Amino acid sequence: MPDTPQAKISVAIPSYNRKVILRKTIEGYLHQTVREEILEILIVDDGSTDGTAEAVTELGGTSPIPIRCLRQEKKGQAAGRNYGIREARGELILFGDDDVVPAPNMVGVHLAWHKAHPEPSFAVMGRVPW
């Protein structure tokens, strides 16, 4: 990791037929306290039939953060995450779930952990209260 306060991060979210909650999830990333550190948001649409791709494209048209909708044909979340890894342009990749709306400081906390632990094999897992 470069010797900067924080590194640019790609957010990758696989999704299948979760258009309504996915909008809220994306909005959560758009309202992060360190929004400027988010290089891009990648939504990997896993063959949705509910208009997910159209909703993501619509949000991307007005977003201050580039949002890309990547489409795959029903291969599952793991394949979606792998697709996100291949397409990510950020130094770090933050995997999100389509039904988990992040707290406003989530990306900042995530980046702080990586700054404190710059080892390339270090991963951060957050707590998701139900």
N, C-alpha and C positions, 0 to 999 in steps of 0.2 A: 504494500500500500504506500502511495507517495506520502511525503511529509507535509500534508495539508491537514487542516482541522477536520475535514470530513471528505469522503470520496463520493463520487457520483454513483448512484445505485439504480439498477433496473428492478422494477417490480413485475413479477410474472405470476399470473393467476389463471389456472385452468378452470373452465366453466362448462357446464352442460345444463341448458334449460333453466337458468336461474336469473333471467333478465331483470326482474324487479329488485331483488336483493343485491344483485351485482351492481346496479346503478348506485345504490347506497354505499357499497364497498368502494367503488371508484371515487365517489364524492369524498369519502373518508381520506383517501390518499391525496386528493386535491386540496385538502384543508390541513395538511401536516405543518407543524411548526418549522420544519426544515424543507419545505416544499421545493426550494431551489436546488436541493441535493438529489432530487429524483430526476434522473435523466429521461426515463420513459416508463410507461405502464404497458405491459404486454398482456393482452387477454387471449388465451388460447381456447377458442371455441371448439368444443369437442362434438361437433355435429349437431348443435342445438337446432330445434325446430320452432322455438318460441320467439324468434326475432332478436335473439341475443346479438348477433353480428350487426344488425341495423342499429340497435340501441347503443352499442359501443362506438360505432362509426359516428353517430349523432353526437355523443358526448365528446368524442375526439375533435369534432369540428369547432368546439368552443373552449376547449381545455388549454390552460397555460402550460400543461405538461403534455408532450406527445403521447398519444395513446394509439397503439397498433392492435388491430384485431387479426390474429393468426387463426386460420381455420384448419382443422384436421377432421377426418371422418371417424368418429366414434372409436377412439383407441384407449380412452381412459385417462385418469388424472396423472399417472406416472408418465405416460407418453406425452401428455400436455406439458408437464414440467420439463421434460427433456427437450421438447420443441422450444420452450421458453429459454432454456439454457443456450441452445444453438443460436437463437436469434438475438439474445441480449447484447447490448452494447456497453453496459455499465461495467465498472470494475468489480462491483459486488452485485449479487442477485438476491433479492428478497422474495421468497415464495409466499403468496397469500392464498387464501381460500375465497371462493366467490360469495360465501355467506358470512364472512367475518369482517365487520366494519372496524378499521383500526382506530385506536385512540389517537388524538391529535399529536401526541409526542412519540408514537411508536417508531417511526422511521429514525428520529433523532436518537432515541435510546438504542436502537439496533446499531446505528453507525458508531455511537460512543463505545459500545462493546467491541466492535471491530477495531476501533482506534486503540483501545486498551489491550487488545489481543490481536496483533497484526499477523500472526502466523497464518500461512495460507490454508492450513488444514482446520482452522477454527470455524465453528458454526455456532449460530445463535438460534435458540428455540424460545419462543415467547410463550407466555401463559394465556390461555383463552378461557375466561370464565364463562360458564354456561348460564 
